[in-house]
Amino acid sequence: MGIIVEGFYAVYYTGIAGFGHAVLVINDGIVTGADATGGVYDGTYKVSASGSFSIEVVLTVPAGTTLVTGQTLPDALRQTIIADLNASFANGQPVPLQTQLGPVNVIFKKLRGM
């Protein structure tokens, strides 16, 4: 049986140049959210019967933002983040993700179900 991922999540992330936090809503195949710097997350997810959870989101970040990976953006940026997560992805342990601009460690905390 697959995992139940639908809900509201707090997301805490760190990179080589800093840290940040976001809120995500994961429901009915859709992922949406925002972070403290004005970044917007928009994407989809799939849960397999084996318990894996795959997510693909586009992160849109405004010009002037300094990312946790160290870059300060002269222009707005859109980057796709793809991750395959296990059934315990929201257990409070860091999940290493590779983004187009560098590695980020992410902690997911489920705040509540739908």
C-alpha positions as CSV (number, residue, x, y, z in Angstrom):
1,M,0.0,0.0,0.0
2,G,1.2,3.5,-0.8
3,I,1.9,6.3,1.7
4,I,-0.6,9.1,2.4
5,V,1.2,12.4,1.6
6,E,-1.7,14.8,1.3
7,G,-1.3,17.7,3.7
8,F,0.3,20.9,4.7
9,Y,4.1,20.8,5.3
10,A,6.7,23.0,6.8
11,V,9.9,22.8,4.9
12,Y,13.3,23.8,6.3
13,Y,16.3,23.8,4.0
14,T,20.0,24.6,4.2
15,G,22.8,25.1,1.6
16,I,26.4,26.2,1.7
17,A,25.4,29.8,2.0
18,G,22.4,29.9,4.4
19,F,19.1,28.5,5.3
20,G,15.4,29.1,4.5
21,H,11.9,27.9,5.1
22,A,8.7,27.3,3.1
23,V,5.2,26.0,3.4
24,L,3.9,23.4,0.9
25,V,0.4,22.1,0.2
26,I,0.5,18.6,-1.3
27,N,-2.9,17.4,-2.4
28,D,-4.6,15.5,-5.3
29,G,-1.4,15.3,-7.4
30,I,-0.5,19.0,-7.0
31,V,2.3,20.7,-5.0
32,T,2.1,24.4,-4.3
33,G,3.7,26.7,-1.8
34,A,5.9,29.7,-1.0
35,D,9.0,30.6,0.9
36,A,10.1,33.5,3.0
37,T,12.1,35.2,0.2
38,G,9.1,35.3,-2.2
39,G,9.9,32.1,-4.0
40,V,6.9,30.2,-5.3
41,Y,6.7,26.4,-5.7
42,D,4.4,24.9,-8.3
43,G,4.4,21.2,-9.4
44,T,3.1,17.7,-9.2
45,Y,3.7,14.5,-7.3
46,K,3.1,10.7,-7.6
47,V,2.9,8.1,-5.0
48,S,3.7,4.5,-6.0
49,A,2.3,1.4,-4.5
50,S,5.8,0.5,-3.3
51,G,5.8,3.6,-1.0
52,S,8.1,5.8,-3.1
53,F,7.1,9.5,-3.5
54,S,8.3,11.4,-6.6
55,I,7.9,15.1,-6.8
56,E,8.7,17.7,-9.5
57,V,8.3,21.4,-8.7
58,V,9.2,24.6,-10.5
59,L,10.7,27.1,-8.1
60,T,10.3,30.7,-9.2
61,V,12.5,33.2,-7.3
62,P,12.4,37.0,-7.7
63,A,15.4,39.0,-8.8
64,G,17.7,40.1,-6.0
65,T,17.3,37.0,-3.9
66,T,20.3,35.3,-2.5
67,L,19.9,31.5,-2.6
68,V,21.0,29.1,0.0
69,T,23.3,27.6,-2.7
70,G,25.2,31.0,-2.7
71,Q,24.1,32.8,-5.9
72,T,22.6,36.3,-5.8
73,L,20.1,36.5,-8.6
74,P,20.4,39.6,-10.9
75,D,17.2,38.4,-12.7
76,A,14.2,36.3,-11.7
77,L,14.9,32.5,-11.8
78,R,12.9,29.5,-12.6
79,Q,14.4,26.1,-11.7
80,T,12.9,22.6,-11.7
81,I,13.6,20.5,-8.7
82,I,13.0,16.7,-9.0
83,A,13.2,14.3,-6.1
84,D,12.4,10.7,-5.4
85,L,11.6,10.4,-1.7
86,N,11.0,7.3,0.5
87,A,7.8,6.7,2.6
88,S,9.5,8.4,5.7
89,F,10.4,11.6,3.9
90,A,8.7,13.7,6.6
91,N,10.3,12.1,9.6
92,G,12.3,15.2,10.6
93,Q,15.6,13.9,9.1
94,P,17.5,15.9,6.4
95,V,16.9,14.8,2.9
96,P,19.7,15.6,0.5
97,L,18.5,17.1,-2.8
98,Q,20.6,18.1,-5.8
99,T,19.3,21.3,-7.5
100,Q,20.5,22.9,-10.7
101,L,22.5,25.4,-8.7
102,G,23.9,23.1,-6.0
103,P,23.1,20.7,-3.2
104,V,20.4,21.5,-0.5
105,N,19.5,19.6,2.6
106,V,15.7,19.6,3.2
107,I,13.6,18.7,6.3
108,F,9.9,18.1,5.7
109,K,7.5,18.3,8.7
110,K,3.9,17.4,8.1
111,L,1.7,20.0,9.9
112,R,-1.6,18.4,9.2
113,G,-3.5,16.2,6.7
114,M,-6.1,17.3,4.3
